[in-house]
Amino acid sequence: MIELVQSWSAKRIIVDVSDDCHRCAVRFLHWRANLRAILLPDSWNGIDAFSNEFQLYWVSVLYIAVMAELICFLGLVVYLWTTRRHSTGSDF
């Protein structure tokens, strides 16, 4: 019976500590959101991923970056393929 009480009290301490950490984290996030709302103007909120400006500018940059990475990868593969060491048939 004593072991059950000790394990229960240890669990209770862990639960109390985690509740305190949760409360502290919630307070910090609430404080940060309020500070951001006070200090930053509305124009600094950024653009939405579904807005036309985002689609026009950033998605085109993404497509160009993906194509450049693909071309570089294919160039590396071709370079490695053409400069590889050819086996004579007896080397395994």
C-alpha positions in Angstrom: 0.0 0.0 0.0 2.9 2.4 0.7 4.3 1.8 -2.8 1.0 2.6 -4.4 0.8 5.9 -2.4 4.4 6.8 -3.4 3.9 6.1 -7.0 0.6 8.0 -6.9 2.3 11.0 -5.3 5.1 10.8 -7.9 2.6 10.8 -10.7 0.7 13.7 -9.0 4.0 15.7 -8.9 4.6 15.0 -12.6 1.1 16.1 -13.4 1.4 19.2 -11.4 4.7 20.1 -13.1 3.3 19.5 -16.5 0.2 21.6 -15.7 2.4 24.4 -14.6 4.5 24.2 -17.8 1.4 24.2 -19.8 0.0 27.3 -18.1 3.4 29.0 -18.5 3.5 28.2 -22.2 -0.1 29.5 -22.7 0.7 32.7 -20.9 3.8 33.2 -22.9 2.0 32.7 -26.2 -0.8 34.9 -25.2 1.7 37.6 -24.2 3.5 37.3 -27.5 0.4 37.5 -29.5 -0.7 40.7 -27.7 2.7 42.3 -28.0 2.7 41.5 -31.7 -0.7 43.0 -32.2 0.3 46.2 -30.4 3.7 46.7 -32.0 3.4 45.5 -35.5 1.2 47.3 -38.0 -1.4 45.4 -40.1 0.7 45.7 -43.2 3.4 43.5 -41.7 1.2 40.4 -41.5 2.5 39.0 -44.8 0.6 37.6 -47.7 -1.7 34.7 -47.7 -0.7 31.6 -49.6 -4.0 31.7 -51.5 -3.7 35.3 -52.5 -3.1 36.3 -56.1 0.1 38.1 -55.3 1.6 34.9 -53.8 0.5 32.9 -56.8 2.0 35.4 -59.1 5.4 36.0 -57.5 6.4 33.2 -55.1 4.9 30.2 -57.0 6.8 31.2 -60.1 10.0 31.4 -58.1 9.3 27.9 -56.7 8.8 26.5 -60.2 12.0 28.1 -61.4 13.9 26.7 -58.4 12.5 23.2 -58.9 13.5 23.2 -62.6 17.0 24.5 -61.7 17.5 21.7 -59.1 16.3 19.1 -61.6 18.7 20.4 -64.3 21.6 20.4 -61.8 20.8 16.9 -60.7 20.6 15.6 -64.2 23.8 17.4 -65.1 25.5 15.7 -62.1 24.2 12.3 -63.1 25.4 12.7 -66.6 28.8 13.9 -65.4 29.2 10.9 -63.0 28.0 8.5 -65.7 30.5 9.7 -68.3 33.5 9.9 -65.9 33.0 6.5 -64.2 35.6 3.9 -64.2 34.8 1.1 -66.7 35.3 -2.5 -65.6 37.2 -4.9 -67.9 34.9 -7.8 -67.0 37.3 -9.5 -64.6 36.8 -6.9 -61.9 33.9 -7.7 -59.5 
